[in-house]
Every structure is written in C-alpha cells, then in structure tokens.
Amino acid sequence: MKRVASTIVALGLGLVGCDNGKMHQHPPDSSRDAYVAPWWTPEPAEAKNWDIQVHAPFDLSASRAMYIVDLWAVATATTIDYGDGSPVTVPAGALAGKVAELKAAGAKVICRVGTGAIKLTDPDASKFPGFAATPPDRPTAPAAGSVIGWSTSDPMQRLLDIRTASRPLWETRMEKRFDLAKQLGCDGIEHDWIYTIAADSGFTIEVPEQVAFGVAVAALAHDRELSSGMQNGTQNGLIDGFAGHFDWLLLERCGEFDDCDLARPFINLRKAVFALDYDTDIDGLPLSTGLTCPRQVAGMIEDGIVKDTNLSSTFRYPCVP
C-alpha cells in the first residue's frame, strides 16, 4: 500500500476488539513490561537487518533477521475448505518451502496478507461476495451486495468494504488467510491495505468502523499466536490508539515525506518501526538515500531501509548499518 493523504479527526483509543460476538482482551499498554506475549514482539533495532521481497526477482539467500514475503508466494500446494462444498485449490507459490528454510537459518518470516484489499487473481478471490473478473471501478459504484470496491494503483487489486455491517459477509474468508499463514509457519502477518479509510474505496468508511476493523484484525492474528504488523496509518491521527494493539509498524515513505516522527507512539512503547523508503519518489522520479535515510534517523527510526518500488531483490540499502 502506498500512503495516501487524508485528514481525519484524531481519536483517543483504549479499545477492546469484538469480532463475531467474541471479545479479544489484551493487556493495556502499561503492562507491556510484565506481559510476555506468545508471539513475536520486536523492539527497535532487534531486527534492523531485515528485507521485504513480495515480487520477483527473488533472492532470499542473504542472512536476515526478518523477511517479509507474500503469503501466496510462499504457499505450498494445498486446499482451503470453507465448509460450503466448494474448496479452493491453492497452487504452490514461487517461494514454496522457503518459510521453513528461512526459519531454519534463524530469520523471522512475516507473511504479507491482503487484509483490507484482495487481488482479483488471488486463489481465494472468488469467495468474496461480488467477485467478478472485472468488477465496477471508479466512478461506477460497487454492485449491490458486493464487498469488492475500487482499485488501488494496481487495477487488479481491489479495496474491501470494511464497514461494520459488511464485515460479516467476508471476514471468515480473511480468517482462512490467517489460518494459512499459521499453517505455513509464518511468525506474523503484515496487514496489507489495512487502512482503507484513507483510500478511495467506493465505500464511505466512518472513523469508528476503521478503528473496529484495525483492532479486530490485530486480535485475529494474536488469536493464532501470530505477530501483527500495522501498515502505515500515521497520517490520519489514529496511530496513538492502534499502537497499543499492533506489535510493530511498517511505515512507507516517511523519509520522503519527512514525517517519520509520526511513528512516535510505537517508538514510545519500544515497538519496532520498519521504515520503508524507495529509490524513486511517489511521482516516479529518482530519490537519493542521502535524503531519505537521514530523515529516518532524525525521526528515531532504527529499522529503516530503502528498496526498489517493485519490492524485489533488485535493490536494498540499509539506512542504519
């Protein structure tokens, strides 16, 4: 997800997630020192030697503390049963078997999971209400009863309807993705496009609905003893509350936008902030690491890198050696 500008009134959050009638109670922020979670909760600089590769070409041979990889790329051939008599066949991904290999080498493996958006080419896309090969896109409204909204910068990637009344129509499908991540041995989930309120989705999302969705998906990962990583969200004023529910933050382009200090709520809780800048700016023009890295460091980011915009093995530059 590439960051999008928006202005939303900030809320102070001290929340408990509720999903399908099940309450998810987690310790308050003040108990972080006393409570030991059964999932990975990285502190700043604990995994600064990290990388993210979600598109080819791949090269996972370097020894890293953490790799972020795409769920479908590391999937082994399997079947997902939805209890409706129509299971989904998941083909082996380009990196099938790599999770175990990376973990054996000592790396934490985080699986990027489309949480607030899906790709129409995803193996399970047909399980989301309103699926079509070419569903309506802006400015045409999503079809009635569809949870599939408008596209991101990728026309094949569609934002989901995270409104409270709509979530029961598709949340169990998303939970199957989390189950697969657990089955594959992923140590955690990086929630891709979790922060849809800042995007042009085709649905009118209210602040409380975005809050409830974020808290719920963090809890669903924790229910499976998976580390839960928030993606972006700093520019809209809700990060203070979310920092207490997510274990770490993946923040894109903060060096470019010079707003890395917005990640302070995570830093103040001694939670890792994985800053991710790119070798080109948001308009596609070359961007110097000599500009972005000093801004990351000035914002107290200890886990920042610069990558190619394709997020492949083509380019990686660590901002803090």
C-alpha positions in Angstrom: 0.0 0.0 0.0 1.3 3.4 -0.9 0.5 6.1 1.5 -2.4 8.4 0.7 -3.1 11.9 2.1 -6.2 12.4 4.2 -7.5 14.5 7.1 -9.5 12.8 9.8 -10.2 14.0 13.4 -7.9 12.1 15.8 -9.4 9.9 18.5 -8.0 8.7 21.7 -8.4 4.9 21.8 -8.3 2.4 24.6 -10.1 -0.4 22.8 -11.1 -4.0 23.1 -11.8 -5.7 19.8 -15.1 -7.5 19.3 -15.5 -9.9 16.5 -18.4 -12.2 15.8 -19.5 -11.9 19.4 -16.1 -12.9 20.7 -14.2 -10.4 22.8 -10.4 -10.1 22.4 -9.0 -8.7 25.6 -5.3 -7.8 25.6 -3.1 -6.2 28.3 -3.1 -2.4 28.5 0.0 -0.5 27.2 1.3 -0.1 30.8 1.7 -3.8 31.3 4.0 -4.4 28.3 7.0 -4.9 30.6 5.2 -7.5 32.7 3.3 -9.4 30.0 5.2 -11.8 27.7 3.2 -12.4 24.5 3.4 -15.9 22.9 4.0 -14.2 19.5 6.9 -12.1 18.3 7.0 -8.5 19.6 10.2 -6.9 18.2 11.7 -3.9 19.9 13.6 -1.2 18.0 16.9 -2.4 16.4 16.1 -6.1 17.2 15.6 -6.9 13.5 17.2 -4.0 11.7 18.9 -6.4 9.3 15.6 -7.1 7.5 14.3 -7.2 4.0 11.0 -7.3 2.1 10.5 -9.2 -1.1 7.0 -9.7 -2.4 7.6 -9.7 -6.2 10.1 -11.4 -8.5 13.0 -11.5 -8.9 13.6 -13.1 -5.5 16.8 -13.7 -3.7 16.4 -14.9 -0.1 20.0 -16.1 0.3 21.2 -13.3 2.4 21.2 -13.9 6.2 18.5 -11.6 7.6 16.8 -11.1 11.0 13.4 -10.8 9.3 12.0 -11.3 5.8 8.6 -10.0 4.7 7.2 -12.2 1.9 3.9 -12.6 0.2 1.5 -15.2 1.6 0.6 -16.7 -1.8 4.3 -16.7 -3.0 5.4 -18.9 0.0 2.2 -21.1 -0.1 2.7 -24.8 -0.7 0.1 -26.6 -2.8 -2.9 -27.0 -0.6 -6.7 -26.8 -0.3 -8.7 -24.4 1.7 -12.1 -25.7 2.9 -14.8 -23.2 3.5 -17.4 -25.7 4.6 -19.6 -24.8 1.6 -18.8 -27.8 -0.6 -16.6 -25.7 -2.8 -13.0 -25.8 -1.5 -10.3 -23.6 -3.1 -7.1 -25.1 -4.6 -4.1 -23.1 -3.8 -1.1 -23.7 -6.1 2.4 -23.8 -4.9 3.9 -20.3 -5.0 7.3 -19.3 -6.4 8.8 -19.5 -2.9 7.0 -22.6 -1.7 9.0 -24.3 1.1 11.0 -21.1 1.8 9.4 -20.4 5.1 10.9 -23.4 6.8 14.2 -22.8 5.1 14.4 -19.2 6.3 13.3 -20.1 9.8 16.0 -22.8 10.0 18.5 -20.1 9.1 17.3 -18.0 12.1 15.1 -15.5 10.3 11.6 -14.4 11.4 9.3 -14.8 8.5 6.4 -12.3 8.2 3.7 -13.1 5.6 2.2 -10.1 3.8 -1.6 -10.8 3.7 -4.1 -8.7 1.8 -6.3 -7.8 4.7 -8.2 -4.7 3.6 -7.8 -5.5 -0.1 -7.6 -8.5 -2.4 -6.2 -9.1 -5.8 -8.7 -10.5 -8.3 -6.0 -13.1 -9.2 -5.7 -14.4 -5.6 -6.6 -18.1 -5.4 -9.5 -17.3 -3.0 -10.8 -14.1 -4.7 -14.0 -15.9 -5.9 -15.0 -16.4 -2.2 -15.5 -12.7 -1.6 -19.1 -11.5 -2.3 -19.3 -9.5 -5.5 -16.3 -11.2 -7.2 -16.1 -10.7 -10.9 -13.3 -10.8 -13.5 -13.8 -7.0 -13.9 -16.0 -5.6 -11.0 -17.1 -2.0 -11.2 -14.4 0.6 -10.7 -14.4 4.3 -10.1 -16.6 6.3 -10.7 -19.1 3.4 -11.0 -20.4 2.4 -7.6 -19.7 -1.2 -6.4 -22.5 -3.6 -7.2 -25.2 -4.0 -4.6 -24.2 -6.6 -2.0 -20.6 -6.6 -3.2 -17.7 -6.2 -0.7 -15.3 -5.6 -3.6 -14.6 -1.9 -4.1 -12.4 0.3 -6.3 -8.9 -0.4 -7.4 -5.6 0.8 -5.9 -2.8 1.8 -8.2 -3.0 -1.8 -9.3 -6.2 -2.3 -11.3 -6.3 -5.9 -10.3 -6.2 -5.1 -6.6 -9.5 -4.1 -5.0 -10.3 -2.5 -1.7 -12.7 -4.3 0.6 -15.8 -3.0 2.3 -14.7 -2.8 6.0 -17.9 -1.2 7.2 -19.2 -2.9 10.4 -22.4 -4.1 8.7 -20.4 -5.6 5.7 -17.6 -7.3 7.5 -19.6 -10.5 8.5 -20.0 -11.1 4.7 -16.3 -11.8 4.2 -14.4 -11.9 7.5 -14.3 -15.7 7.6 -12.6 -15.7 4.2 -9.9 -13.4 5.6 -9.5 -15.6 8.7 -8.8 -18.5 6.3 -5.8 -16.5 5.0 -4.6 -16.1 8.6 -5.0 -19.8 9.2 -2.9 -20.5 6.1 -0.2 -18.2 7.4 -0.1 -20.1 10.6 -0.1 -23.5 8.8 2.8 -22.4 6.7 4.8 -21.5 9.7 4.8 -17.7 9.3 5.8 -15.8 12.5 3.5 -13.0 11.9 1.3 -11.1 9.5 1.9 -7.7 7.8 -1.6 -6.5 7.1 -1.6 -5.0 3.6 -4.1 -2.2 2.9 -5.5 -2.4 6.5 -6.0 1.4 6.5 -8.7 1.8 3.8 -10.3 4.9 5.3 -7.5 6.9 3.6 -8.2 5.5 0.2 -10.8 6.0 -2.4 -12.5 2.7 -2.0 -16.1 3.3 -3.3 -17.4 2.8 0.2 -18.0 5.5 2.9 -16.0 4.4 5.8 -16.5 6.1 9.2 -13.7 6.5 11.7 -15.2 4.1 14.3 -15.5 1.5 11.6 -11.9 1.8 10.6 -10.9 1.6 14.3 -13.0 -1.5 14.9 -11.6 -3.2 11.8 -8.0 -2.5 12.8 -8.4 -3.7 16.3 -10.2 -6.8 15.2 -7.6 -8.0 12.6 -4.8 -7.4 15.1 -6.6 -9.6 17.6 -7.4 -12.3 15.0 -3.7 -12.6 14.3 -2.9 -12.8 18.0 -5.6 -15.5 18.4 -3.4 -17.6 16.2 -0.2 -16.5 18.1 1.0 -14.5 15.1 2.8 -11.2 15.4 0.6 -8.5 14.0 2.1 -5.6 12.0 0.3 -2.4 11.1 0.9 -0.8 7.7 1.0 3.0 7.5 -1.9 4.9 9.1 0.2 7.6 10.7 -1.1 10.4 8.7 -4.7 10.2 9.8 -4.5 10.7 13.6 -5.4 7.2 14.8 -2.0 5.8 15.4 -1.9 6.5 19.1 -4.7 4.0 19.8 -3.5 1.4 17.2 0.0 1.3 18.7 -1.4 -0.5 21.7 -2.8 -3.3 19.7 -0.3 -3.9 16.9 3.2 -5.3 17.7 5.1 -3.3 15.1 4.7 -0.8 12.3 5.7 -0.9 8.6 5.8 2.8 7.5 6.3 3.7 3.9 7.9 6.8 2.5 8.4 8.6 5.8 11.9 9.7 4.8 10.5 11.1 1.5 7.6 12.9 3.2 9.9 13.8 6.2 7.2 12.7 8.8 8.9 9.7 10.4 8.3 11.3 13.8 4.6 10.4 13.4 5.6 6.8 14.3 6.5 8.0 17.8 3.6 6.2 19.5 5.1 2.9 18.5 8.6 4.0 19.4 7.4 5.2 22.8 6.1 1.7 23.5 9.5 0.3 22.4 7.9 -1.4 19.4 9.9 -1.7 16.2 9.1 0.7 13.3 10.3 -0.8 10.0 10.6 2.3 7.8 10.5 1.6 4.1 11.5 4.3 1.6 12.0 3.8 -2.2 14.7 4.6 -4.7 12.1 6.7 -6.6 9.6 9.2 -5.2 5.8 9.0 -5.3 5.9 10.6 -8.8 8.5 8.1 -10.1 11.5 10.4 -10.0 14.9 9.2 -8.7 15.2 9.7 -4.9 18.5 9.8 -3.1 19.2 7.6 0.0 21.2 10.7 1.1 17.9 12.4 1.6 15.6 9.7 2.9 17.9 7.9 5.3 19.0 11.0 7.4 15.3 11.8 7.8 14.6 8.3 9.0 17.4 8.6 11.6 16.2 12.0 12.7 12.8 10.5 13.3 14.4 8.0 15.7 13.9 5.1 13.3 16.4 2.3 13.9 15.0 -0.2 11.4 14.9 1.6 8.1 15.8 0.6 4.6 15.4 1.8 1.0 14.1 -0.6 -1.6 13.1 -0.7 -5.3 9.4 0.2 -5.8 8.7 -3.4 -7.0 9.8 -4.7 -3.6 12.0 -7.4 -5.2 15.6 -8.4 -4.7 16.8 -5.7 -7.1 17.8 -3.0 -4.6 18.2 -2.8 -0.9 20.0 -0.1 1.1 20.1 -0.1 4.9 19.7 3.3 6.5 21.3 2.2 9.8 24.2 -0.2 9.3 
